[in-house]
Amino acid sequence: MLHETWKDNHIKDVKVVHTDAKKFKVSDMLTVGKTYKVVNETEEYLFVIDNSNKVGGYYKEYFEEV
């Protein structure tokens, strides 16, 4: 399974610019101003190792590239 090796990937680093989600609560898993390691990317989502120390998928609108 491909997702089991994602923690070993490092595509780029991104910084959180806001956690103002319309539908979901992301403020528990992302901290504004903190830099996260991107392990996978799609057209709409970034998969990062979040505050739970696990891989989570989030909309790209929360991040900016470092």
N, C-alpha and C positions, 0 to 999 in steps of 0.2 A: 504494500500500500504506500503510495507516494507521500501522503500527508504525514506519515510517521518519520520521514527524514527532513521535514521542513525546519525543525529547530536547528539543524546543521547549516541551513542556507543563510546567506546574507547578501541580499540584492542591493540594498541602499539603506540609508538612515532618513527618517522623517521626524518632524517636530509637530506636536499637537498645537493647533491654533485656537480651537474652541471645542466644547463638548455640548453645544446646544442642539440636541437631537429633537426632531419633531415627533418621532414615533417610539424610539427606544431610549433607555437610560444608559449612557455610556460613561458618565462621570465617575463611576466606581472602578472602571477598568482602564480609563485613560486620564492622564493628568496634563492640564494645560501647561505648555512650556517645556515638557519633558520630551526627550528624544527616544525614539523606539527603533528597533531593528526590523526591517521588512524581510520576511521570509518567502513570500509569494505575492503575486500581483495579478489582477484581472483588469478588465476595462473599467469596472465600477468599484471594485474593492481592493483594499490593501490588507494583507494578512501579516500581523505584527505579533511579537511576544509582548503581551500587555502586563498590567499590574498583578495579575494572577500567576504570572510566570508561565503561561500557556499561550498557545497560538489562538488569536481571535481575529475574525474578519470584520473590517469596518469600512464605511464609505470613505472615499478619497477626500471628501470635502472637509474632514476634520484635520487634515494634515497639510504640511508644506515640506518640500524637500530641503534638506540641510546641505 
